[in-house]
Amino acid sequence: MSTDAGPNEGGKTRELLHFVTQETRFALLANILQHPDQLPSMYELERLNPSVSEATVYKHVQKLIDAGIVDEVALPDDERQQGYPWKFYGLTDEGRAFLEDHNLFAAEETLQRIYETISDKPEKMIRYENAPRPDTD
């Protein structure tokens, strides 16, 4: 995602900046960054965005996946547990680099501290937050 390839590349960069800073998508990226494992489940993303419908959260996550900013990561079959999520959403390496290159990442630690202060999480969200996550290293 180099931004110095030529004149058309600058337009693509501006488009992508506009795309990721759309209110709902930017909130979802912030939710990913603030999550303790930076891999929230769809349920967690939905609960963290109560002002938009579940369908809207899903649609914007899919758009971020299609743009190469976010990736869907699944637990292997043998590690899945009944009653817990097995699909999670995290930044791709390219997405992380793009956010860092455009200073959209500067508040990562602050976002994580804010997340830690959320005191009215439903029991299901706390359980999902502590669910096993795939190893992404």
C-alpha positions in Angstrom: 0.0 0.0 0.0 2.7 2.4 -0.9 1.5 6.0 -1.4 4.3 7.2 -3.7 3.7 5.1 -6.8 2.2 7.8 -9.0 -0.6 10.3 -9.5 -3.4 7.7 -9.6 -2.1 6.1 -6.5 -2.8 9.3 -4.5 -6.4 9.1 -5.6 -6.7 5.5 -4.5 -5.1 6.5 -1.1 -7.6 9.3 -0.7 -10.5 7.0 -1.6 -9.3 4.4 1.0 -8.8 7.1 3.6 -12.4 8.3 3.0 -13.6 4.7 3.1 -12.0 3.7 6.4 -12.9 7.0 8.1 -16.7 6.6 7.4 -18.3 6.8 10.8 -19.4 3.2 11.3 -16.3 1.6 9.7 -14.0 3.8 11.7 -15.8 2.8 14.9 -15.4 -0.8 14.0 -11.7 -0.3 13.4 -11.5 1.4 16.8 -13.3 -1.6 18.3 -10.8 -4.0 16.9 -7.9 -1.9 18.1 -9.3 -1.6 21.6 -10.2 -5.2 22.1 -7.8 -7.0 24.5 -6.8 -9.5 21.7 -7.6 -7.2 18.8 -9.8 -10.0 17.6 -13.4 -9.3 18.5 -16.3 -11.6 17.5 -19.2 -10.3 15.5 -21.3 -10.3 18.7 -18.8 -8.1 20.5 -18.7 -5.7 17.5 -22.5 -5.5 17.5 -22.7 -4.8 21.3 -20.1 -2.1 21.0 -22.2 -0.3 18.3 -25.7 -0.3 19.7 -26.7 2.7 17.6 -26.5 0.7 14.4 -28.3 -2.5 13.4 -26.6 -5.9 13.5 -27.0 -6.1 9.7 -25.2 -2.7 9.3 -22.3 -3.9 11.5 -22.0 -7.1 9.5 -22.2 -5.1 6.1 -19.4 -2.7 7.1 -17.2 -5.5 8.5 -17.6 -7.3 5.1 -16.7 -4.0 3.3 -13.5 -3.7 5.4 -12.7 -7.4 4.6 -13.3 -6.7 0.9 -11.0 -3.7 1.0 -8.2 -5.8 2.6 -8.2 -3.8 5.9 -9.8 -6.5 8.1 -9.6 -10.2 8.0 -11.9 -12.9 9.3 -10.0 -15.4 11.4 -11.5 -18.7 12.5 -10.5 -21.1 15.2 -9.6 -24.6 13.9 -12.4 -27.1 14.1 -10.8 -29.0 17.0 -10.4 -25.8 19.1 -14.1 -24.6 18.8 -16.2 -24.8 21.9 -20.0 -25.0 22.0 -21.5 -21.7 23.2 -18.4 -19.6 22.2 -17.7 -17.7 19.0 -15.2 -19.2 16.5 -15.0 -16.4 14.0 -13.1 -13.2 14.9 -12.1 -10.0 13.1 -8.7 -8.4 13.1 -6.6 -6.0 11.0 -4.6 -7.4 8.1 -0.9 -6.6 8.0 -1.8 -4.2 5.1 -4.6 -2.6 7.0 -2.4 -2.1 10.1 0.3 -0.5 7.9 -2.2 1.7 6.2 -3.6 2.9 9.5 -0.1 3.5 10.8 1.0 5.3 7.7 -1.9 7.8 8.0 -1.7 8.3 11.8 -5.1 6.6 12.2 -3.5 4.3 14.8 -2.1 6.9 17.2 -4.8 6.3 19.9 -4.4 2.5 20.1 -3.4 2.5 23.8 -6.0 5.1 24.7 -8.7 3.0 23.0 -7.6 -0.1 24.9 -7.8 1.8 28.2 -11.3 3.1 27.4 -12.4 -0.5 26.6 -11.1 -1.7 29.9 -13.3 0.9 31.7 -16.6 -0.4 30.1 -18.4 -1.6 33.2 -21.9 -2.5 31.8 -20.8 -5.4 29.5 -23.4 -8.1 29.3 -22.3 -11.5 30.8 -22.4 -13.0 27.3 -20.0 -10.3 26.0 -17.6 -11.0 28.9 -17.7 -14.7 28.2 -17.1 -14.0 24.5 -14.3 -11.6 25.3 -12.6 -14.5 27.2 -13.2 -17.1 24.5 -10.2 -18.8 22.9 -8.9 -16.9 19.9 -6.9 -18.2 16.9 -3.1 -17.7 17.0 -2.4 -15.0 14.4 1.4 -14.9 14.7 
